[in-house]
Amino acid sequence: MKARIQEMLQTFHGQAHKAPDPVQTSRRSAGVGQQNISYEKLLREKDREIDRLRHQLANAEARLQELMGQDVLTSLPNRHVFKEHLTHSLKRALRLGYSLSLMLIDIDHLREINLKYGHEVGDQVLVEVSKILRSSVREIDMPARWGGEELVTVLHETDAEGASVVAERVRRRISMLEIKEPKTGKPIKITASLAVACYPQHSNEPQGLLEAASEALIQAKEDGCNRVLIANK
């Protein structure tokens, strides 16, 4: 009997110290690996869902600001609001008999800046130029975001000569902007071309003023940028 008990104990100890089955270990490891892959896949799907929701939220906020008449990036009035303001302002100028000027501002080489340094830098340029424009005109004037790299302003009770003085001040201040490359910290040269059209000298219609200023702006760009031009009579 004693010998039988010793045999049982030896068998028990042998099983307790038996090496693990490699097949079972491999299966368990594979199971853990599969579980980790499933978790990673789930996390990636959740990240994509969060990005999608953020994109929807950004679009909704942009749409809301558009409906409110405000440009998302610069916080200036948007194109739609500006066109309405120009129409009403021109009618008032016609009725009361005072001059009114339209000033177009185009940031030189902004697309190249976006490509070379990234859109965040390009957006920073637009924001800073918008601040310069807002602080360079009077409260009765109307600066706005026209679109792309273009800004625009209605200058009330201002003739072409007076508007060119304002435009030159804006041009000079933009050329003094200090915006640096993200990686090297080196300054990026920022300039703008500006054009002016005036009622009654150039047109008595909103579209006519916009076309006259646009033609002068194109000429300013062709002449080498970083300059102010008054529309042709």
C-alpha positions as CSV (number, residue, x, y, z in Angstrom):
1,M,0.0,0.0,0.0
2,K,2.8,2.4,0.9
3,A,4.5,1.6,-2.4
4,R,1.3,2.4,-4.2
5,I,0.9,5.8,-2.5
6,Q,4.5,6.7,-3.4
7,E,3.9,5.8,-7.0
8,M,0.8,8.0,-7.1
9,L,2.7,10.9,-5.6
10,Q,5.6,10.5,-8.1
11,T,3.1,10.5,-10.9
12,F,1.4,13.6,-9.5
13,H,4.7,15.5,-9.2
14,G,5.7,14.4,-12.7
15,Q,2.5,15.9,-14.1
16,A,2.9,19.1,-12.1
17,H,6.4,19.7,-13.5
18,K,5.5,18.5,-17.0
19,A,6.5,21.0,-19.7
20,P,3.6,22.9,-21.3
21,D,2.3,21.6,-24.6
22,P,3.8,23.8,-27.4
23,V,0.7,23.3,-29.5
24,Q,-1.6,24.6,-26.8
25,T,0.8,27.5,-26.0
26,S,0.9,28.5,-29.7
27,R,-2.9,28.4,-29.9
28,R,-3.2,30.6,-26.8
29,S,-0.6,33.1,-28.3
30,A,-2.4,33.1,-31.6
31,G,-5.7,33.9,-29.7
32,V,-4.1,36.8,-27.9
33,G,-2.7,38.1,-31.2
34,Q,-6.0,37.9,-32.9
35,Q,-7.6,39.7,-30.0
36,N,-5.0,42.5,-30.2
37,I,-5.6,42.9,-33.9
38,S,-9.3,43.1,-33.3
39,Y,-8.8,45.9,-30.7
40,E,-6.5,47.8,-33.1
41,K,-9.0,47.6,-35.9
42,L,-11.7,48.8,-33.6
43,L,-9.6,51.7,-32.5
44,R,-8.8,52.7,-36.1
45,E,-12.5,52.6,-36.9
46,K,-13.3,54.8,-33.9
47,D,-10.6,57.3,-34.9
48,R,-12.0,57.5,-38.4
49,E,-15.5,58.1,-37.0
50,I,-14.2,60.8,-34.7
51,D,-12.4,62.5,-37.7
52,R,-15.6,62.3,-39.7
53,L,-17.7,63.9,-36.9
54,R,-15.1,66.6,-36.5
55,H,-15.2,67.3,-40.2
56,Q,-19.0,67.5,-40.1
57,L,-18.9,69.9,-37.1
58,A,-16.4,72.2,-38.9
59,N,-18.6,72.3,-42.0
60,A,-21.6,73.1,-39.8
61,E,-19.8,75.9,-38.1
62,A,-18.6,77.3,-41.4
63,R,-22.1,77.1,-42.8
64,L,-23.5,78.9,-39.7
65,Q,-20.9,81.7,-40.0
66,E,-21.7,82.0,-43.7
67,L,-25.4,82.4,-42.8
68,M,-24.4,85.0,-40.2
69,G,-22.5,86.8,-43.0
70,Q,-19.0,86.2,-41.5
71,D,-15.9,84.7,-43.1
72,V,-14.8,81.7,-41.0
73,L,-11.0,82.4,-41.2
74,T,-10.7,86.1,-41.0
75,S,-13.9,87.0,-39.1
76,L,-14.5,89.7,-41.7
77,P,-17.9,90.0,-43.5
78,N,-18.1,87.6,-46.3
79,R,-18.6,88.1,-50.1
80,H,-22.4,88.0,-50.0
81,V,-22.7,90.6,-47.2
82,F,-20.2,92.8,-49.0
83,K,-22.0,92.8,-52.3
84,E,-25.2,93.8,-50.6
85,H,-23.4,96.6,-48.7
86,L,-21.7,97.8,-51.9
87,T,-25.1,98.0,-53.7
88,H,-26.8,99.9,-50.9
89,S,-23.8,102.2,-50.4
90,L,-23.6,103.1,-54.0
91,K,-27.3,104.0,-54.1
92,R,-26.8,106.3,-51.2
93,A,-23.7,107.9,-52.8
94,L,-25.8,108.5,-55.9
95,R,-28.6,110.0,-53.9
96,L,-26.5,112.2,-51.7
97,G,-23.8,113.0,-54.3
98,Y,-20.6,112.0,-52.6
99,S,-17.7,109.9,-53.8
100,L,-17.3,106.2,-53.0
101,S,-14.3,104.0,-53.6
102,L,-13.7,100.3,-53.9
103,M,-10.3,98.9,-52.9
104,L,-9.2,95.3,-53.9
105,I,-6.3,93.6,-52.1
106,D,-4.6,90.5,-53.5
107,I,-1.9,88.8,-51.4
108,D,1.0,88.1,-53.7
109,H,2.1,84.5,-54.2
110,L,-0.2,83.1,-51.5
111,R,-0.7,79.9,-53.4
112,E,3.1,79.4,-53.5
113,I,3.3,80.1,-49.8
114,N,0.6,77.4,-49.2
115,L,2.5,74.9,-51.3
116,K,5.9,75.6,-49.8
117,Y,5.1,76.1,-46.1
118,G,1.6,74.6,-45.7
119,H,-1.9,76.0,-45.5
120,E,-1.6,76.8,-41.8
121,V,1.0,79.4,-42.7
122,G,-1.1,80.7,-45.6
123,D,-4.1,81.0,-43.2
124,Q,-1.9,82.9,-40.8
125,V,-1.0,85.4,-43.6
126,L,-4.6,85.9,-44.4
127,V,-5.5,86.5,-40.8
128,E,-2.7,89.0,-40.2
129,V,-3.4,90.9,-43.5
130,S,-7.1,91.1,-42.5
131,K,-6.1,92.6,-39.2
132,I,-4.0,95.2,-41.0
133,L,-6.9,96.0,-43.3
134,R,-9.4,96.3,-40.5
135,S,-7.1,98.7,-38.5
136,S,-6.2,100.8,-41.6
137,V,-9.8,101.9,-42.5
138,R,-12.4,103.9,-40.6
139,E,-15.4,102.4,-38.7
140,I,-17.7,103.7,-41.5
141,D,-15.8,101.7,-44.1
142,M,-16.5,98.1,-44.9
143,P,-13.6,95.6,-45.2
144,A,-14.5,92.0,-46.2
145,R,-13.1,88.7,-47.5
146,W,-13.8,88.5,-51.2
147,G,-12.5,85.0,-51.6
148,G,-9.2,83.1,-52.0
149,E,-6.3,85.5,-51.5
150,E,-8.5,88.6,-52.1
151,L,-9.9,91.1,-49.7
152,V,-12.0,94.1,-50.5
153,T,-13.2,97.3,-48.9
154,V,-15.8,100.0,-49.5
155,L,-14.3,103.4,-48.6
156,H,-17.2,105.9,-48.0
157,E,-17.0,109.5,-49.0
158,T,-13.5,108.9,-50.5
159,D,-12.4,109.7,-54.0
160,A,-9.7,107.8,-56.0
161,E,-6.9,109.9,-54.7
162,G,-7.9,109.5,-51.1
163,A,-8.4,105.7,-51.7
164,S,-5.0,105.4,-53.2
165,V,-3.5,106.9,-50.0
166,V,-5.3,104.3,-47.9
167,A,-4.2,101.5,-50.3
168,E,-0.6,102.6,-50.1
169,R,-0.7,102.6,-46.3
170,V,-2.2,99.1,-46.3
171,R,0.4,97.9,-48.9
172,R,3.3,99.3,-46.8
173,R,2.0,97.7,-43.6
174,I,1.6,94.3,-45.2
175,S,5.2,94.5,-46.5
176,M,6.4,94.9,-42.9
177,L,4.6,91.8,-41.7
178,E,6.7,89.3,-39.7
179,I,5.7,85.8,-40.4
180,K,8.3,83.0,-40.0
181,E,8.9,79.6,-41.5
182,P,7.7,76.9,-39.1
183,K,10.8,74.8,-39.4
184,T,13.7,77.3,-39.7
185,G,12.2,80.4,-38.1
186,K,13.3,82.5,-41.1
187,P,11.0,85.4,-42.1
188,I,8.7,84.9,-45.1
189,K,8.4,87.9,-47.4
190,I,4.8,89.0,-47.6
191,T,3.5,91.6,-50.1
192,A,0.2,92.5,-51.6
193,S,-1.1,94.2,-54.8
194,L,-3.9,96.7,-54.5
195,A,-6.3,98.4,-56.9
196,V,-8.8,101.2,-56.5
197,A,-11.9,102.1,-58.5
198,C,-14.1,105.1,-57.7
199,Y,-17.7,106.4,-58.2
200,P,-18.4,108.5,-60.2
201,Q,-15.0,108.4,-61.9
202,H,-15.0,104.8,-63.0
203,S,-18.6,103.6,-62.8
204,N,-22.0,104.1,-61.1
205,E,-22.8,100.4,-60.9
206,P,-21.5,97.8,-58.4
207,Q,-20.4,95.4,-61.1
208,G,-18.7,98.2,-63.1
209,L,-16.6,99.2,-60.0
210,L,-15.7,95.6,-59.4
211,E,-14.6,95.1,-63.0
212,A,-12.6,98.3,-63.1
213,A,-10.8,97.4,-59.9
214,S,-10.2,93.8,-61.0
215,E,-8.6,95.0,-64.3
216,A,-6.3,97.4,-62.4
217,L,-5.4,94.6,-60.0
218,I,-4.5,92.3,-62.9
219,Q,-2.3,95.0,-64.3
220,A,-0.6,95.6,-60.9
221,K,0.2,91.8,-60.7
222,E,1.6,91.9,-64.3
223,D,3.7,94.9,-63.4
224,G,5.5,93.0,-60.7
225,C,3.2,92.9,-57.7
226,N,3.6,94.9,-54.4
227,R,2.1,98.1,-55.8
228,V,-1.1,100.2,-55.9
229,L,-2.9,101.1,-59.1
230,I,-5.9,103.3,-59.8
231,A,-8.3,102.0,-62.4
232,N,-8.2,103.6,-65.8
233,K,-10.8,106.2,-66.5
